[in-house]
Amino acid sequence: METEKEKSNTGGINGLTKEDMSELLIDSLNASERLFVYLSKDNNFLFSDSVENLTGYTNDEINGLDGNYFGMIYNADLRKVKDYLLNAARDNSLNEFTVEYRIEKKDGNLIWVRDSIKIIRDKAGRIEYVIGLVEDVNEYKEKENELIETVNKVKELSASKDKLISIVSHDLRAPFSSLLGFSEILLNEEDLPEAERREYLEYINEAAQTQLQLVNYLLDWSRLQTGKMKIEPRRLDVKNVINNCVSVLTGAAIRKNIEITVNVEDGLYINADDRLINQAVTNLLSNAIKFSHADKKIYVKANRFKEKMIEIMIKDEGTGIEEKNQHKIFKIEEKYSQTGTSGEKGTGLGLALVKEIIEKHNGTIWFYSKENEGSEFHFTIPEANNLVMVITGNLPSAVFSEVIPRTLKDFDTIYSENGYEAMNIIKEKIPSLIILNHHLQLLTGAQLVETLKNKDSLKNIPVIVYSENMNDSVKEKYLKFGINNFLNFPIDKNELAEMLTVSVNL
């Protein structure tokens, strides 16, 4: 018959009884979800019941793993843990230490733990037992890693700014010796030939413009970095943005006989700061012209990239960028610059500013380039919400609030009572469609339409006109502006829905 002593030995490790174990494993920890205790002798492990709360494994399941408890330790950290234990085996004075490592839970997720280990030795100094208190420190480690990442970014930014200051200081100072030299010659040499005098003046003018552009780029980049430049996004027509930028650079393109082909579908709107996005597009177009040889082509394209994002692409057939220098072009601290095909100078900071502008708009910029074959730059900008403006005058708007949401599900609707109020709103929010009452106070419907058609950024907005007396004389006022969508009031709901669909090309 089995004795009480034999019963108590059942389930022990190398002669340790369950009672011995319970003294070492601290029963009060069994309900904890954040920590557990283990006891190991000759790599045989016994765990407090709370191990399952933290890891998902029971005591028996862990001992069934390949390597038992060591099989649960993340492989990249396993060597570190074993080295600690190996050092303890070699050094009799090492009896307590703490090590942090990752364990893989039963569900496959990794968590960081802190293992506070105590070594129990026999009289000869040999390790008899290893007791570990394992605590979940995953949240702490995540915050620690975030802090380390932040510190590293700050250090990197500080180093970049130091390097930038060094580069910029040189670039701002270097031209002045030549500028001062040429200006002194012009001041002191009264008999200087006219051709030579003009050559010196042209150099001074060109150098001054380059330095001014460098200073402007630096100021804009700095303001964007520090948040001192306020970004004021509004709804912009992509086609108008690109056409305006092309127009500004038409002279530079003509001088090199470069053809710029623009392919932008109608109805693309972005939510962007007008001045900044024009600056970004103009810079990319200017670079394309600068690094293109005479008689080449530049292609500009815009389309929907993915949901709620518009992609703009500018491609040239120019000199391209050497592969070894491609990693530098968006880094302001690298200040990589090339001379254009006609000797055009650059600051080396333009693309860094473009990247900052795009990212401040929550967009992304990337490029492809091959030396002597050309470059193509792509960037994305958030798409503006579609907007319907209803200018009601003194007629009720209930029919619009019912039909528009049902017919144009992804459109927002804004209401205005008169033309002046509408024009003030349009300055900030360009609508996809305008519905207006012909009989408006102060500014009539026809006068409002004439104002719209005289502005390039607004002239392509489709307009629906409604009136209580929609006769030929009323229609004539709008037909000359290309508007032929008319509704009689009271408005038929089905007719309105059909006209909405046609007007926005659904």
C-alpha positions as CSV (number, residue, x, y, z in Angstrom):
1,M,0.0,0.0,0.0
2,E,1.3,3.4,-1.0
3,T,2.5,5.5,1.9
4,E,1.7,9.2,2.5
5,K,5.3,10.1,1.8
6,E,5.2,8.2,-1.5
7,K,2.0,10.0,-2.4
8,S,3.6,13.3,-1.7
9,N,6.5,12.5,-4.0
10,T,4.2,11.9,-7.0
11,G,4.7,14.6,-9.6
12,G,7.9,16.0,-8.1
13,I,11.2,16.8,-9.9
14,N,14.2,14.7,-8.9
15,G,13.0,14.0,-5.4
16,L,11.3,17.3,-4.7
17,T,7.8,16.9,-3.3
18,K,4.8,18.9,-4.4
19,E,5.0,20.5,-0.9
20,D,8.5,21.6,-1.6
21,M,7.4,22.9,-5.0
22,S,4.5,24.9,-3.5
23,E,6.9,26.7,-1.2
24,L,9.1,27.7,-4.1
25,L,6.4,28.6,-6.7
26,I,4.3,30.9,-4.5
27,D,0.6,29.9,-4.9
28,S,-0.6,33.5,-4.6
29,L,0.7,34.2,-8.1
30,N,-1.5,31.6,-9.7
31,A,-4.3,33.9,-10.6
32,S,-2.1,36.5,-12.2
33,E,-2.3,37.3,-15.9
34,R,0.9,39.3,-15.9
35,L,3.5,36.9,-14.4
36,F,4.3,33.4,-13.5
37,V,7.0,31.4,-11.6
38,Y,9.0,28.5,-12.7
39,L,11.4,26.1,-11.0
40,S,14.0,24.2,-13.1
41,K,16.3,21.3,-12.2
42,D,18.4,19.7,-14.9
43,N,16.2,21.5,-17.5
44,N,13.1,20.0,-16.1
45,F,10.5,22.7,-15.5
46,L,7.6,23.1,-13.1
47,F,5.4,26.2,-13.5
48,S,2.9,28.0,-11.4
49,D,-0.7,27.6,-12.8
50,S,-0.6,31.3,-13.9
51,V,1.7,30.4,-16.8
52,E,-1.4,29.5,-18.8
53,N,-2.9,33.0,-18.2
54,L,0.2,34.6,-19.8
55,T,1.3,32.1,-22.5
56,G,-1.8,30.1,-23.3
57,Y,0.2,26.9,-22.5
58,T,-0.3,24.6,-19.6
59,N,2.6,23.1,-17.6
60,D,2.4,19.8,-19.4
61,E,2.2,21.5,-22.9
62,I,5.3,23.5,-22.3
63,N,7.3,20.4,-21.2
64,G,6.0,18.7,-24.3
65,L,7.6,21.4,-26.6
66,D,10.9,20.7,-28.3
67,G,13.3,22.1,-25.7
68,N,10.5,22.6,-23.2
69,Y,10.5,26.1,-21.8
70,F,13.4,27.1,-24.1
71,G,11.2,26.0,-27.0
72,M,8.9,28.8,-26.1
73,I,11.6,31.5,-26.2
74,Y,11.9,33.5,-29.4
75,N,14.8,32.1,-31.4
76,A,16.5,35.4,-31.9
77,D,16.7,35.8,-28.1
78,L,17.4,32.2,-27.1
79,R,21.2,32.5,-27.3
80,K,21.1,35.5,-24.9
81,V,19.2,33.5,-22.3
82,K,21.4,30.5,-22.6
83,D,24.6,32.7,-22.3
84,Y,23.3,34.1,-19.0
85,L,22.8,30.6,-17.6
86,L,26.1,29.4,-19.0
87,N,27.9,32.3,-17.2
88,A,26.1,31.4,-14.0
89,A,27.3,27.8,-14.3
90,R,30.9,29.1,-14.7
91,D,30.8,31.8,-12.0
92,N,29.8,30.6,-8.6
93,S,29.3,34.2,-7.4
94,L,26.6,34.9,-9.9
95,N,23.4,33.9,-8.2
96,E,20.9,36.5,-9.2
97,F,20.3,38.3,-12.5
98,T,17.6,39.7,-14.8
99,V,17.2,39.1,-18.5
100,E,14.6,40.4,-20.9
101,Y,13.5,38.3,-23.9
102,R,10.5,37.5,-26.1
103,I,8.4,34.4,-25.8
104,E,6.0,33.0,-28.4
105,K,2.5,32.4,-27.0
106,K,0.3,29.5,-27.9
107,D,-1.6,31.8,-30.3
108,G,1.6,32.7,-32.1
109,N,2.0,36.2,-30.8
110,L,5.3,37.4,-29.4
111,I,5.5,39.3,-26.0
112,W,8.4,40.7,-24.1
113,V,9.0,39.3,-20.6
114,R,11.4,40.1,-17.8
115,D,12.8,37.1,-16.1
116,S,14.2,37.7,-12.6
117,I,16.3,34.6,-12.0
118,K,17.7,33.2,-8.7
119,I,20.3,30.4,-8.6
120,I,20.3,27.9,-5.8
121,R,23.6,25.9,-5.5
122,D,24.7,22.9,-3.5
123,K,27.7,23.0,-1.1
124,A,30.1,22.5,-4.0
125,G,28.8,25.6,-5.8
126,R,27.0,23.5,-8.5
127,I,23.6,24.8,-9.7
128,E,20.9,22.7,-8.1
129,Y,17.8,24.8,-8.9
130,V,16.9,27.8,-11.1
131,I,13.9,29.8,-10.0
132,G,12.5,32.4,-12.3
133,L,9.9,35.1,-11.8
134,V,8.6,35.9,-15.3
135,E,6.7,39.2,-15.8
136,D,4.9,40.6,-18.9
137,V,6.7,43.8,-19.8
138,N,5.5,44.0,-23.4
139,E,3.7,47.3,-23.0
140,Y,6.8,48.8,-21.4
141,K,9.1,47.5,-24.1
142,E,6.9,48.9,-26.9
143,K,7.0,52.3,-25.2
144,E,10.8,51.9,-24.7
145,N,11.3,51.0,-28.3
146,E,9.2,54.0,-29.4
147,L,11.3,56.3,-27.2
148,I,14.5,54.8,-28.6
149,E,13.2,55.3,-32.2
150,T,12.2,58.9,-31.4
151,V,15.6,59.6,-29.8
152,N,17.4,58.2,-32.9
153,K,15.2,60.3,-35.2
154,V,16.0,63.4,-33.2
155,K,19.7,62.5,-33.3
156,E,19.5,61.9,-37.0
157,L,17.6,65.1,-37.6
158,S,20.1,67.1,-35.5
159,A,23.0,65.6,-37.5
160,S,21.2,66.4,-40.7
161,K,20.5,69.9,-39.7
162,D,24.2,70.4,-38.7
163,K,25.2,69.0,-42.1
164,L,22.6,71.2,-43.8
165,I,23.8,74.3,-42.0
166,S,27.4,73.5,-43.1
167,I,26.4,73.0,-46.7
168,V,24.1,76.1,-46.9
169,S,26.6,78.3,-45.1
170,H,29.1,77.4,-47.8
171,D,26.6,77.9,-50.6
172,L,25.4,81.2,-49.3
173,R,28.9,82.5,-48.8
174,A,30.8,81.1,-51.8
175,P,29.3,83.3,-54.6
176,F,29.8,86.6,-52.8
177,S,33.5,86.8,-53.5
178,S,32.8,86.6,-57.2
179,L,29.8,88.9,-56.9
180,L,31.8,91.5,-55.1
181,G,34.7,91.1,-57.5
182,F,32.5,91.6,-60.6
183,S,30.7,94.5,-59.0
184,E,34.0,96.2,-58.0
185,I,35.2,95.9,-61.7
186,L,31.9,97.5,-62.9
187,L,32.3,100.3,-60.4
188,N,36.0,101.0,-61.0
189,E,36.6,100.2,-64.7
190,E,35.0,103.1,-66.5
191,D,36.4,102.0,-69.9
192,L,35.2,98.5,-69.7
193,P,33.8,97.3,-73.1
194,E,30.0,97.2,-73.2
195,A,29.9,93.4,-74.1
196,E,32.1,92.6,-71.1
197,R,30.1,94.9,-68.8
198,R,26.9,93.2,-69.9
199,E,28.4,89.7,-69.3
200,Y,29.3,90.7,-65.7
201,L,25.9,92.1,-65.1
202,E,24.2,88.9,-66.4
203,Y,26.4,86.8,-64.1
204,I,25.5,89.0,-61.1
205,N,21.8,88.8,-62.0
206,E,21.9,85.0,-62.4
207,A,23.8,84.4,-59.2
208,A,21.5,86.7,-57.3
209,Q,18.4,84.9,-58.6
210,T,19.9,81.5,-57.7
211,Q,20.7,82.7,-54.2
212,L,17.3,84.2,-53.7
213,Q,15.7,80.9,-54.8
214,L,18.0,79.0,-52.4
215,V,16.9,81.3,-49.5
216,N,13.2,80.9,-50.4
217,Y,13.5,77.1,-50.6
218,L,15.2,77.1,-47.2
219,L,12.6,79.3,-45.6
220,D,9.7,77.3,-47.0
221,W,11.2,74.0,-46.0
222,S,12.0,75.3,-42.5
223,R,8.4,76.7,-42.0
224,L,6.9,73.4,-43.1
225,Q,9.2,71.4,-40.8
226,T,8.4,73.6,-37.8
227,G,4.7,74.0,-38.6
228,K,5.0,77.8,-38.9
229,M,3.7,77.7,-42.5
230,K,0.0,77.1,-42.3
231,I,-1.4,74.7,-45.0
232,E,-4.8,75.8,-46.2
233,P,-6.2,73.0,-48.4
234,R,-9.2,73.6,-50.6
235,R,-10.8,72.0,-53.5
236,L,-8.7,72.4,-56.7
237,D,-9.2,71.3,-60.2
238,V,-6.2,69.2,-61.2
239,K,-6.3,70.2,-64.8
240,N,-6.3,73.9,-63.9
241,V,-3.4,73.4,-61.5
242,I,-1.3,71.6,-64.2
243,N,-2.2,74.0,-67.0
244,N,-1.3,77.0,-64.8
245,C,2.1,75.5,-64.1
246,V,2.8,74.6,-67.7
247,S,1.8,78.2,-68.7
248,V,4.4,79.6,-66.3
249,L,7.1,77.5,-67.9
250,T,6.1,77.8,-71.5
251,G,8.9,80.3,-72.3
252,A,11.6,77.9,-70.9
253,A,10.1,75.0,-72.9
254,I,10.0,77.0,-76.1
255,R,13.6,78.1,-75.8
256,K,14.6,74.4,-75.9
257,N,11.8,73.4,-78.4
258,I,10.4,71.0,-75.8
259,E,6.8,69.8,-76.3
260,I,4.8,69.3,-73.1
261,T,1.9,66.9,-73.4
262,V,-0.8,67.1,-70.8
263,N,-3.3,64.2,-70.3
264,V,-5.7,64.9,-67.4
265,E,-9.3,63.7,-67.4
266,D,-12.0,66.2,-66.5
267,G,-13.5,66.1,-63.0
268,L,-10.4,65.4,-61.0
269,Y,-10.2,67.5,-57.9
270,I,-7.7,67.5,-55.1
271,N,-7.7,68.8,-51.6
272,A,-4.6,70.9,-51.4
273,D,-3.0,74.3,-50.6
274,D,-3.1,76.2,-53.9
275,R,0.3,77.9,-53.6
276,L,2.2,74.9,-52.3
277,I,0.9,72.4,-54.8
278,N,1.6,74.8,-57.6
279,Q,5.1,75.2,-56.2
280,A,5.6,71.4,-56.2
281,V,4.3,70.8,-59.7
282,T,6.2,73.8,-61.1
283,N,9.4,72.6,-59.5
284,L,9.0,69.1,-61.0
285,L,8.2,70.5,-64.5
286,S,11.1,73.0,-64.3
287,N,13.5,70.1,-63.5
288,A,12.1,68.1,-66.4
289,I,12.7,71.0,-68.8
290,K,16.1,71.7,-67.2
291,F,17.4,68.2,-67.7
292,S,15.9,67.6,-71.2
293,H,17.8,68.1,-74.4
294,A,16.3,70.3,-77.2
295,D,13.5,68.8,-79.3
296,K,12.4,66.3,-76.6
297,K,9.0,65.7,-75.0
298,I,7.7,65.9,-71.5
299,Y,4.5,64.1,-70.5
300,V,2.2,65.1,-67.6
301,K,-0.6,62.8,-66.6
302,A,-3.1,62.7,-63.8
303,N,-5.7,60.0,-62.8
304,R,-7.2,58.3,-59.8
305,F,-4.5,56.3,-58.1
306,K,-6.7,54.5,-55.5
307,E,-9.7,55.3,-53.4
308,K,-9.6,59.0,-52.4
309,M,-6.1,59.6,-53.9
310,I,-5.1,61.4,-57.2
311,E,-1.8,60.5,-58.8
312,I,0.2,63.1,-60.9
313,M,3.1,61.9,-63.1
314,I,5.7,64.1,-64.8
315,K,8.0,62.2,-67.2
316,D,10.9,63.5,-69.3
317,E,13.3,62.1,-71.9
318,G,16.3,63.8,-70.3
319,T,19.7,63.0,-68.8
320,G,18.3,60.9,-65.9
321,I,19.9,60.4,-62.6
322,E,22.9,58.1,-61.9
323,E,21.9,55.2,-59.7
324,K,24.6,56.0,-57.2
325,N,23.0,59.5,-56.6
326,Q,19.3,58.5,-56.6
327,H,19.2,58.1,-52.8
328,K,20.2,61.7,-52.3
329,I,17.7,63.7,-54.3
330,F,15.0,64.0,-51.6
331,K,17.5,64.6,-48.7
332,I,18.0,68.3,-47.9
333,E,21.2,67.5,-46.0
334,E,22.7,65.8,-49.1
335,K,22.0,68.8,-51.4
336,Y,22.5,66.9,-54.6
337,S,22.6,69.2,-57.7
338,Q,23.1,68.8,-61.4
339,T,23.7,71.3,-64.2
340,G,20.9,71.4,-66.8
341,T,21.5,70.5,-70.5
342,S,21.8,74.2,-71.4
343,G,24.0,75.1,-68.3
344,E,21.0,75.9,-66.0
345,K,22.0,76.1,-62.4
346,G,20.0,74.7,-59.5
347,T,19.9,75.0,-55.7
348,G,19.8,71.2,-55.0
349,L,17.0,71.8,-52.5
350,G,14.0,71.9,-54.8
351,L,13.1,68.2,-54.6
352,A,13.5,68.1,-50.8
353,L,11.0,70.9,-50.6
354,V,8.6,69.1,-53.0
355,K,8.8,66.0,-50.9
356,E,8.0,68.0,-47.7
357,I,5.0,69.6,-49.5
358,I,3.6,66.3,-50.7
359,E,4.0,64.6,-47.3
360,K,2.4,67.5,-45.5
361,H,-0.6,66.9,-47.7
362,N,-0.6,63.2,-46.6
363,G,0.6,62.2,-50.0
364,T,3.6,60.1,-51.3
365,I,6.2,60.9,-53.9
366,W,8.5,58.4,-55.7
367,F,10.4,58.3,-59.0
368,Y,12.0,56.1,-61.6
369,S,15.1,57.2,-63.5
370,K,17.8,55.8,-65.8
371,E,20.9,57.7,-66.8
372,N,20.6,59.1,-70.4
373,E,17.0,57.9,-70.7
374,G,15.1,60.2,-68.5
375,S,13.1,60.3,-65.3
376,E,9.5,60.1,-64.2
377,F,8.2,61.5,-60.9
378,H,5.0,60.4,-59.4
379,F,3.1,61.8,-56.4
380,T,-0.3,61.4,-54.8
381,I,-2.6,64.0,-53.2
382,P,-5.9,63.3,-51.4
383,E,-8.9,63.7,-53.7
384,A,-11.4,66.4,-52.7
385,N,-14.9,65.4,-51.9
386,N,-17.5,66.0,-54.6
387,L,-19.7,68.9,-53.8
388,V,-23.1,70.1,-55.1
389,M,-23.9,73.7,-54.5
390,V,-27.6,74.7,-54.5
391,I,-28.4,78.4,-54.7
392,T,-32.0,78.6,-53.8
393,G,-33.0,82.3,-53.7
394,N,-36.5,82.5,-52.2
395,L,-37.7,79.1,-53.4
396,P,-37.8,76.1,-51.0
397,S,-35.1,73.5,-51.1
398,A,-36.9,70.4,-49.8
399,V,-36.9,68.6,-53.1
400,F,-33.0,68.9,-53.4
401,S,-32.4,67.6,-49.9
402,E,-34.4,64.6,-50.8
403,V,-33.2,63.8,-54.3
404,I,-29.5,64.7,-54.3
405,P,-28.4,62.4,-51.4
406,R,-30.4,59.6,-53.0
407,T,-29.0,60.1,-56.5
408,L,-25.4,61.3,-55.8
409,K,-24.5,59.1,-52.8
410,D,-20.8,60.2,-52.5
411,F,-21.5,63.9,-52.9
412,D,-21.8,66.5,-50.2
413,T,-24.4,69.3,-50.6
414,I,-24.1,72.9,-49.6
415,Y,-26.8,75.5,-49.8
416,S,-26.7,79.3,-50.4
417,E,-29.4,81.9,-50.6
418,N,-27.9,84.4,-53.0
419,G,-25.1,84.8,-55.5
420,Y,-22.7,86.9,-53.5
421,E,-22.7,84.4,-50.6
422,A,-22.3,81.6,-53.2
423,M,-19.2,83.3,-54.8
424,N,-17.6,83.6,-51.4
425,I,-18.1,79.9,-50.7
426,I,-16.8,79.0,-54.1
427,K,-13.5,80.7,-53.4
428,E,-12.8,78.1,-50.8
429,K,-14.8,75.1,-52.1
430,I,-15.1,74.6,-55.8
431,P,-18.2,72.5,-56.4
432,S,-18.6,69.7,-58.9
433,L,-22.1,70.9,-59.8
434,I,-24.1,74.1,-59.3
435,I,-27.9,74.2,-59.2
436,L,-29.2,77.8,-59.2
437,N,-32.5,79.6,-59.1
438,H,-32.7,82.1,-62.0
439,H,-34.4,84.7,-59.8
440,L,-31.7,85.7,-57.3
441,Q,-31.5,88.9,-55.4
442,L,-28.5,91.3,-55.8
443,L,-26.6,89.1,-58.2
444,T,-28.9,87.4,-60.7
445,G,-28.4,83.8,-61.9
446,A,-27.3,84.9,-65.3
447,Q,-24.7,87.4,-63.8
448,L,-23.4,84.7,-61.5
449,V,-22.9,82.3,-64.4
450,E,-21.1,85.0,-66.4
451,T,-18.8,85.6,-63.5
452,L,-18.1,81.8,-63.3
453,K,-17.4,81.5,-67.0
454,N,-14.8,84.3,-66.9
455,K,-12.7,82.4,-64.4
456,D,-10.5,79.6,-65.8
457,S,-10.7,77.6,-62.6
458,L,-14.6,77.8,-62.5
459,K,-15.7,77.9,-66.2
460,N,-16.1,74.1,-66.6
461,I,-18.4,73.6,-63.6
462,P,-21.7,72.2,-64.9
463,V,-24.8,74.3,-64.0
464,I,-28.5,73.4,-63.8
465,V,-30.9,76.4,-63.8
466,Y,-34.4,76.3,-62.5
467,S,-37.2,78.9,-62.6
468,E,-40.9,79.3,-62.0
469,N,-41.2,80.6,-65.5
470,M,-38.6,78.8,-67.6
471,N,-39.4,80.4,-71.0
472,D,-37.2,80.9,-74.1
473,S,-36.1,84.4,-73.0
474,V,-34.8,83.0,-69.7
475,K,-33.0,80.1,-71.5
476,E,-31.4,82.5,-73.9
477,K,-29.5,84.2,-71.1
478,Y,-27.7,80.9,-70.3
479,L,-27.4,79.2,-73.7
480,K,-24.8,81.7,-74.8
481,F,-22.6,80.4,-71.9
482,G,-23.1,76.8,-73.0
483,I,-25.6,76.0,-70.3
484,N,-28.6,73.9,-71.5
485,N,-29.9,72.1,-68.4
486,F,-33.2,73.7,-67.3
487,L,-35.9,72.7,-64.8
488,N,-39.3,74.2,-64.2
489,F,-40.4,74.9,-60.7
490,P,-42.1,73.0,-59.0
491,I,-39.4,70.5,-59.8
492,D,-40.2,67.0,-60.9
493,K,-38.1,64.6,-58.8
494,N,-37.5,62.1,-61.5
495,E,-36.4,64.8,-64.0
496,L,-34.1,66.2,-61.4
497,A,-32.5,62.8,-60.6
498,E,-31.9,62.2,-64.3
499,M,-30.3,65.6,-64.9
500,L,-28.1,65.2,-61.8
501,T,-26.8,61.8,-63.2
502,V,-26.1,63.3,-66.7
503,S,-24.5,66.4,-65.3
504,V,-21.8,64.6,-63.2
505,N,-21.3,61.8,-65.8
506,L,-22.4,59.0,-63.6
